[in-house]
């Protein structure tokens, strides 16, 4: 069996025909990880331009335009304050439950959006994928960058809301740590989106499953209530504390409400798992790089 | 070829041939395709409901495999202006997407000397951005530096001939306008290999003249241009070489005049429901193209191509099976993908009468 298959065989067959195969490179195959990173670095301007313009045009079809960048989280915060703080009066015995809730909800929403919007990401960017050859990871990276730019406003609104909603939390020096915590979450979101982008591309049905997963994540991250109150089982509690989103939300609360620096363990868990998920997600996404231009299935 | 001059559809186009691009005699290879195949697995739904309770409950959907491209070999050199013609659904666009590296082939391999730039018909790039912003975005996506992109944007806007519309959001563009914009992006990036998928057929006369001269520039610059169209007229006015595809295979590959004349007489008869005659022409063309196909096939000694199809049944078994039957036993045809059981079933087809079964619809 002497079938021409490998690159070297093709080149040999070309030479046998008296043709010069030098200068030809295989196309439609995925580049090595190093090459891929290099290509991505080369497209950094593209990613930046793309995300910036997406962020600034995302509300362009709405009458209020970019006012929504502030308005949306503000309405959210007000809603949760009214429902849980005034009407239901949950969280009695807690010092500042409305602020606790607002921080939890807004941070959770940012990660949950990354998970769910990742599933349709490659399909909705089909026109770009088919028109130009570029490393496809640019698309999730740009989407997360765009979401992060939006989240800057959300975070500002969040800080503002907890200052004006009673009992008023006042700015302290520890509030500076909002920035690194914010960045850790952005890294986590990127890793998650790279994973869900590929899953959603291969199996669009997963959009429904991932919606449930993100709901599950909500209860596992202590978004609405302090999780320590409901879990008295040691092992269950230690599993929950390994959840990076739980740690991120908890750190943000420590910084904003308690005015303290989160302990080292929280930093380590959140950074290591966010970076770990990013590495895994990136490799997972890259492994199917060549297939994202496919027309069907 | 003498009989073809009788076709009324043919006579009118001869005056264009003097403007044809002439490819250089000797030049390095730019695109090599080796036994490229593409199969899609898609759900198929029966139109008629099944009878009985079980038939009503059970889904009418089943997965079938559609072979869009069934083994294509190509050798293309610098300075060639290659046109790909064929009826709708013949695999032209799929082949082009694979050659451009946008879609990986199911099997086989493609080698190019540079990254091809594909210009396809698709929706707006980023519908909320203006034309000019899309141009810049496209340049950056192709790996340009922001300075270079900024510098080329006015030129690309000029080439697209969109006028003031270049500052409007792309969602307001017509399909012709958006393909002009994409053409401008692609050409200004100066690709060594440009592939145009029916995109320019939506442009008007001014633009098609402008785009032709841009493509000629590219060719003079030792580039290679591919152009897909189902209408032979669009192809034979510009291309130096034509590939005729039918059902995912290359029927003929060669000189523009020769191939497009054959293709025209084929479609002419197809359009008038003279399918027997059309099939006779197809058969003649396939025999005619055999030498060229063999020339582009890459073979090592004692080479043959066994392909084991998986368990998914084919929607339309290879219609060439009967036509190619004689040749296939005599010599190895590039990409003899054979669905199981078809070989035996089609063997009795006599060589002299054209086979009209399994021809499928023509669109």
Interface residues (C-beta under 8 A of the other chain):
Chain A: X1 X2 X3 X4 X5 X7 X9 X10 X12 X13 X14 X16 X17 X19 X20 X21 X23 X24 X25 X26 X27 X28 X29 X39 X42 X43 X45 X46 X49 X50 X53 X54 X57 X58 X60 X61 X126 X127 X128 X129 X130 X131 X132 X133 X134 X138 X290 X291 X293 X294 X295 X296 X297
Chain B: X28 X29 X32 X34 X35 X40 X41 X42 X75 X94 X97 X98 X99 X100 X101 X102 X103 X104 X105 X109 X110 X111 X112 X113 X115 X116 X117 X118 X119 X120 X122 X123 X124 X125 X126 X128 X129 X133 X136 X137 X138 X140 X141 X142 X143 X144 X145 X146 X149 X169 X182 X298 X299 X300 X301 X302 X303 X304 X305 X306
